[in-house]
Amino acid sequence: MTPNQPLVEWDWIGSHLDEISQRLVEHLVLTLIAVSIGFVIAMGLSLLVRRSSHLNDPVTWTAGVLYAIPSLALFAFLVPFTGLGILTAEIGLVSYTLLILIRNITAGLASVPADVRETAIAMGYTPRQLFLRVELPLAIPFIISGLRAATVSTVGLVTVTALIGLGGFGYFILEVMQRVFSTPLIVGGVLSFMLALIADTALVALQRLATPWTRAGG
């Protein structure tokens, strides 16, 4: 950046609106795929842990190990096997959602009072009905909390996948590393933050819609 160069060049933004829109769609798609797949896997593992409590430690430990691996190291490890593309990106991104989601889902299901379960069983609820009509609704605040954390985290991590040819807004951040120009960095950083904020706000609204009894109680 030269001394006379402005921090943000609005002309550059105006002339790159199509590319910014393209990177927005890419960022959204990568995030939605990762969180959706991560949620399905985490829900399945959480139900498995709920049925067989001795699996809790190994499942949590495995998810914790995946979460602790630095993203660049994980992508570098995967590239020789899965190549440069969306598969590599999603394997990494999904891996980082699991620990957050599993902990919140299992905590939510465990938070359902025993007397509520017993009452539902006494009323003739089948295990499926018990889960769908009693346990899952009461666990929603915990589950949404996990989804919020996983989504915001994933929005940030998607920028790193620019190093393997994807990355959404991370493409603009990577561009700054190749030439001295601050505008793409600011655009990528600000839009990533705004996307995370919007996603978090949407999930909060979803939680309020899904748990009307909490509003009544408040």
Sequence and secondary structure as in RCSB ss.txt:
>XXXX:A:sequence
MTPNQPLVEWDWIGSHLDEISQRLVEHLVLTLIAVSIGFVIAMGLSLLVRRSSHLNDPVTWTAGVLYAIPSLALF
AFLVPFTGLGILTAEIGLVSYTLLILIRNITAGLASVPADVRETAIAMGYTPRQLFLRVELPLAIPFIISGLRAA
TVSTVGLVTVTALIGLGGFGYFILEVMQRVFSTPLIVGGVLSFMLALIADTALVALQRLATPWTRAGG
>XXXX:A:secstr
  TTS SS HHHHHHTHHHHHHHHHHHHHHHHHHHHHHHHHHHHHHHHHHH GGGHHHHHHHHHHHHHS HHHHH
HHHHHHH SSHHHHHHHHHHHHHHHHHHHHHHHHHTS HHHHHHHHHTT  HHHHIIIIIHHHHHHHHHHHHHHH
HHHHHHHHGGGGGGT  TTHHHHHHHHHSS HHHHHHHHHHHHHHHHHHHHHHHHHHHHH HHHHHH 
